[in-house]
């Protein structure tokens, strides 16, 4: 039995869309007619193409939030002992998003045809990233699907929580920056010209700070649109250049050497990679396959290439820690934890510990940056406003001398 998307007309001639299960399109049309609907179009549920680089957690089919909820619900029902097809049916009925319903019913249809959950998910690569599919396959083979699903649910929830923390931490600074730029632009393009008109009839030398302010205000009013256009064009040209591997690699390499930014980039990519590697290896996925799948969550190109080289060395018999340390791109503490895990035979445990350590350090770093950025931005804004006020008030203080 497969899942189908349909478009039909009801008895009043209104268009209706939805999802329905059936063995064949002909049976689906018959089911729709029995419901009093006139079928117009029927299409079997199929997945959209996967993300080009495979870096998106949720892919093109499900958002991160939808994938998080789907995984937790499936893990809960599996732990309760409910059959897989019934669990998927319950999730589809519970889902409010049509995308979730479409993907869930598609997976259920494949499962009822005799496929495993991993095989069913393979038909939806845009909705389920390689990490999910490989981990579920390993869990099914080991007979620990419920345990694996819970680990995956914890993983996506942790990722979602970290993403939310970063967004919340950056929300106020972003709003503050936008307001600061807007206020300065308004002062320079509207307020300053109005005030400067007072000094137009005075043929005297104005203070340097006032002349500079007037010149800058005139530049913004006359050529500001060209500056904005140049920035927009530059942005699109930069994004276009990033599609080229050579330029993207050079830019990503430069980012790693930028103070603070490089540290955050290393920390974020290392945390994602260690967490992914820990889940895969702990679920029974061979370490070489885990390395191959895990590197897809690394967005920085030099770090991805370092993992690829490390995988080649591991295939030849080298240790993971030694192979990754050679690149000097991953934090030393993380490498020491991996080495300890390899020596003690508890690699999965040490990978999880390394991920937790890196995630805490990343949260602390971002929190400290945001805490410093806010007062610095306020001081900078205050300094700019002070300069504008002084540039306006100094000629007023000397107004009597200017008139004479």
C-alpha positions in Angstrom: 0.0 0.0 0.0 1.4 3.4 -1.0 0.6 7.0 -0.1 -0.8 9.4 -2.7 -1.3 13.1 -2.8 -4.5 14.1 -4.5 -6.4 17.1 -5.8 -10.1 16.7 -6.2 -13.4 18.6 -6.3 -16.1 18.2 -3.7 -19.9 18.2 -4.2 -19.9 22.1 -4.2 -17.1 22.3 -6.8 -14.5 23.5 -4.3 -10.9 22.2 -4.7 -9.7 19.8 -2.0 -6.2 18.5 -1.4 -4.9 15.8 0.9 -3.2 12.5 1.4 -4.6 9.0 1.1 -3.3 5.5 1.1 -4.1 2.9 -1.6 -2.6 0.0 -3.5 -3.0 1.6 -7.0 -4.0 5.0 -8.4 -7.2 3.3 -9.6 -8.1 2.2 -6.1 -7.3 5.7 -4.8 -9.7 7.3 -7.3 -12.4 4.8 -6.3 -11.8 5.7 -2.6 -12.1 9.4 -3.4 -15.3 8.9 -5.3 -16.8 7.0 -2.3 -16.0 10.1 -0.2 -18.0 12.2 -2.7 -14.9 13.7 -4.3 -14.1 14.0 -8.0 -10.4 13.3 -8.5 -8.4 15.7 -10.7 -4.8 14.7 -10.0 -3.2 11.9 -8.1 0.5 11.6 -7.5 2.4 9.0 -5.4 4.3 10.5 -2.5 8.0 11.0 -3.6 10.8 12.8 -2.0 12.4 16.0 -3.3 16.1 16.1 -4.2 18.5 16.1 -1.3 20.6 19.1 -0.4 23.6 19.5 -2.7 26.2 19.3 0.0 24.2 17.2 2.5 24.9 19.7 5.3 21.3 20.6 6.2 20.1 18.8 9.2 16.5 18.7 8.1 17.1 18.4 4.3 14.5 19.7 1.8 11.7 17.5 3.2 11.5 18.4 6.9 12.6 21.4 8.8 14.9 20.9 11.9 11.9 21.4 14.2 9.7 19.0 12.3 12.5 16.4 12.2 13.1 16.8 16.0 9.4 16.3 16.8 9.1 13.3 14.4 12.1 11.6 15.9 11.0 12.1 19.5 7.5 10.8 18.8 8.8 7.8 16.9 11.3 7.0 19.7 8.5 7.3 22.4 6.2 5.0 20.5 8.9 2.5 19.7 9.9 2.4 23.4 6.3 1.7 24.3 6.4 -1.4 22.1 4.0 -0.2 19.4 4.4 -1.8 16.0 6.3 0.4 13.5 3.4 0.9 11.0 1.0 1.8 13.8 3.6 4.3 15.2 3.9 6.0 11.8 0.2 6.1 11.4 -0.2 7.8 14.7 2.5 10.3 13.9 0.9 11.2 10.6 -2.5 11.7 12.3 -0.9 13.9 15.0 1.1 16.0 12.5 -0.2 19.4 11.6 2.3 20.0 8.8 1.4 18.5 5.4 5.1 17.9 4.7 5.3 15.7 7.8 2.2 13.8 6.8 3.5 13.3 3.3 6.9 12.0 4.4 5.5 9.9 7.3 2.8 8.2 5.1 5.4 7.6 2.4 7.7 5.9 5.0 4.8 3.9 6.4 3.8 2.7 2.9 7.3 1.5 2.2 7.4 -0.3 5.6 4.1 -2.1 5.0 5.5 -3.3 1.7 8.1 -5.3 3.7 11.0 -2.8 3.8 12.9 -1.9 6.9 12.7 1.6 8.4 16.2 2.4 7.1 15.2 1.3 3.6 12.0 3.4 3.8 14.0 6.4 4.9 16.4 5.9 2.0 13.5 6.8 -0.3 13.4 10.2 1.4 17.1 11.5 1.4 15.9 15.1 1.5 14.0 14.5 4.7 16.4 12.2 6.5 20.1 13.0 6.4 22.7 10.2 6.0 23.3 10.3 9.8 19.7 9.2 10.4 19.6 6.5 7.8 22.9 4.9 8.8 22.1 5.0 12.5 18.6 3.5 12.0 20.0 0.8 9.8 22.6 -0.1 12.5 20.0 0.0 15.2 17.7 -2.4 13.2 20.6 -4.8 12.6 21.5 -4.8 16.3 17.9 -5.1 17.4 18.1 -1.8 19.3 16.0 0.5 17.2 14.2 2.1 20.2 17.5 2.9 21.8 19.0 4.3 18.6 15.9 6.4 18.0 16.1 7.9 21.5 19.7 8.8 20.9 18.8 10.4 17.6 16.0 12.3 19.3 18.3 13.6 22.0 20.8 14.6 19.3 18.3 16.7 17.2 16.8 18.2 20.3 20.3 19.2 21.5 21.1 20.7 18.1 17.8 22.6 18.1 18.3 23.9 21.6 21.8 25.1 20.8 20.5 26.8 17.6 17.8 28.5 19.6 20.3 29.7 22.2 22.5 31.2 19.6 19.5 32.9 17.9 18.2 34.3 21.2 21.7 35.5 22.2 22.1 37.3 18.8 18.6 38.7 18.6 19.1 41.7 20.8 22.5 42.7 19.4 21.1 42.4 15.8 18.1 44.6 16.7 20.4 47.1 18.5 22.7 47.2 15.4 19.8 47.8 13.1 18.4 50.6 15.3 21.9 52.2 15.7 22.5 52.3 11.9 18.9 53.6 11.3 19.3 56.4 13.9 22.7 57.5 12.5 21.4 57.4 8.9 18.3 59.5 9.9 20.5 62.0 11.7 22.9 62.4 8.8 20.4 62.5 6.0 17.5 64.5 7.5 18.4 66.2 10.8 21.9 67.5 10.0 20.8 69.1 6.7 18.0 71.0 8.5 20.3 72.3 11.1 23.1 73.2 8.7 20.7 75.5 6.8 21.1 77.9 9.7 24.7 78.4 8.8 24.2 78.8 5.1 23.9 82.6 5.2 27.0 83.0 7.4 30.1 83.5 5.4 32.6 82.3 8.0 34.8 79.3 8.6 33.0 76.6 10.5 34.8 74.2 12.8 36.6 71.2 11.1 34.3 68.7 12.8 31.2 70.6 11.5 32.6 70.8 7.9 33.4 67.1 8.0 29.9 66.3 9.2 28.3 68.4 6.5 30.5 66.7 3.8 29.7 63.3 5.1 25.9 64.1 5.2 26.0 65.4 1.6 27.8 62.3 0.5 25.2 60.0 2.1 22.3 62.0 0.5 23.8 62.2 -2.9 25.8 59.0 -3.2 24.4 56.8 -0.4 22.2 54.8 -2.9 25.2 53.9 -4.9 27.0 52.7 -1.8 24.0 50.5 -0.9 23.9 49.2 -4.5 27.6 48.4 -4.4 27.2 46.5 -1.2 24.3 44.5 -2.5 26.2 43.7 -5.8 29.3 42.8 -3.8 27.2 40.4 -1.6 25.8 38.5 -4.5 29.2 38.4 -6.3 30.7 37.0 -3.0 28.0 34.3 -2.8 28.6 33.4 -6.4 32.3 33.1 -5.8 31.7 30.8 -2.9 30.3 28.2 -5.3 33.8 27.8 -6.7 35.8 25.2 -4.6 39.1 27.1 -4.8 37.7 30.4 -3.6 35.5 28.7 -0.9 38.5 26.8 0.4 40.6 30.0 0.6 37.8 31.9 2.4 37.2 29.1 4.8 40.9 28.8 5.5 41.1 32.5 6.2 38.1 32.3 8.5 39.9 29.7 10.7 42.8 32.2 11.2 40.5 35.2 12.2 40.7 35.8 16.0 37.6 34.6 17.9 35.7 33.9 14.7 38.1 31.0 13.9 37.8 29.7 17.4 34.0 29.7 17.2 34.1 28.0 13.7 36.4 25.3 14.9 34.3 24.7 18.1 31.0 24.5 16.2 32.2 22.2 13.6 34.1 20.0 16.1 31.1 19.7 18.3 28.8 18.6 15.5 31.3 16.2 14.1 32.1 14.6 17.5 28.4 14.3 18.4 27.6 12.7 15.0 30.6 10.4 15.2 29.6 9.3 18.7 26.1 8.4 17.8 27.1 6.5 14.7 29.9 4.6 16.3 27.9 3.9 19.4 25.1 2.5 17.3 27.4 0.0 15.7 28.3 1.8 12.4 31.9 0.9 11.4 34.3 3.7 12.2 35.2 4.3 8.5 31.6 4.6 7.5 31.0 6.9 10.6 33.9 9.1 9.5 32.5 9.3 5.9 29.0 10.2 7.1 30.1 12.4 9.9 32.2 14.8 7.8 29.0 15.9 6.0 28.0 17.9 9.1 31.3 19.9 8.9 30.7 23.1 7.0 34.3 24.3 6.9 36.0 22.9 3.8 39.6 22.6 5.2 38.2 20.7 8.3 36.3 18.4 6.0 39.4 17.7 3.9 41.3 17.0 7.2 38.7 14.4 8.1 38.9 12.8 4.7 42.7 12.5 5.0 42.2 11.1 8.5 39.8 8.5 7.2 42.4 7.4 4.6 45.0 7.1 7.3 42.6 5.1 9.6 41.9 2.8 6.7 45.6 2.1 6.6 45.7 1.3 10.3 46.5 4.6 12.0 44.6 5.8 15.1 41.8 8.4 14.8 43.3 10.8 17.3 46.7 10.7 15.6 45.2 11.2 12.2 43.1 14.2 13.1 45.8 15.8 15.2 48.1 16.0 12.1 45.8 18.7 10.6 46.1 21.0 13.8 42.5 22.1 13.1 40.8 20.3 16.0 41.0 21.3 19.7 43.8 19.5 21.5 41.5 18.5 24.4 39.2 16.8 22.0 42.1 14.9 20.5 43.3 13.8 23.9 39.8 12.5 24.8 39.6 10.5 21.6 43.1 9.0 22.2 42.0 8.0 25.7 38.9 6.4 24.3 40.9 4.4 21.7 43.3 3.3 24.5 40.6 2.2 26.9 38.1 0.7 24.4 35.5 3.3 25.3 35.6 5.4 22.1 31.9 6.1 21.9 31.8 7.3 25.5 34.8 9.6 24.9 33.3 11.0 21.7 30.1 12.0 23.5 32.2 13.5 26.3 34.3 15.5 23.8 31.1 16.7 22.1 29.6 17.9 25.4 32.9 19.6 26.4 33.0 21.4 23.0 29.4 22.4 23.1 29.7 23.9 26.6 32.8 25.8 25.6 31.1 27.1 22.4 28.1 28.3 24.4 30.4 30.0 26.9 32.3 31.7 24.1 29.2 32.9 22.3 27.7 34.1 25.5 30.8 36.1 26.4 31.0 37.6 22.9 27.4 38.7 23.0 27.9 40.2 26.5 30.9 42.2 25.3 29.3 43.2 22.0 26.3 44.9 23.5 28.0 47.5 25.7 30.7 48.1 22.9 27.9 48.8 20.4 26.1 51.1 22.9 29.4 53.0 23.5 30.1 53.3 19.8 26.6 54.5 19.2 27.0 57.1 22.0 30.3 58.2 20.5 28.8 58.8 17.1 25.9 60.7 18.5 28.3 62.8 20.6 30.3 63.7 17.5 27.1 64.8 15.7 25.9 66.8 18.6 29.3 68.6 19.0 29.5 69.3 15.3 26.1 71.0 15.5 26.6 72.8 18.9 30.1 74.2 18.4 29.0 76.7 15.6 26.0 77.7 17.8 28.3 78.5 20.7 30.3 80.7 18.4 27.2 82.1 16.6 27.8 85.7 17.8 31.3 85.7 16.6 30.3 84.2 13.2 27.6 86.9 12.7 30.1 89.7 13.5 
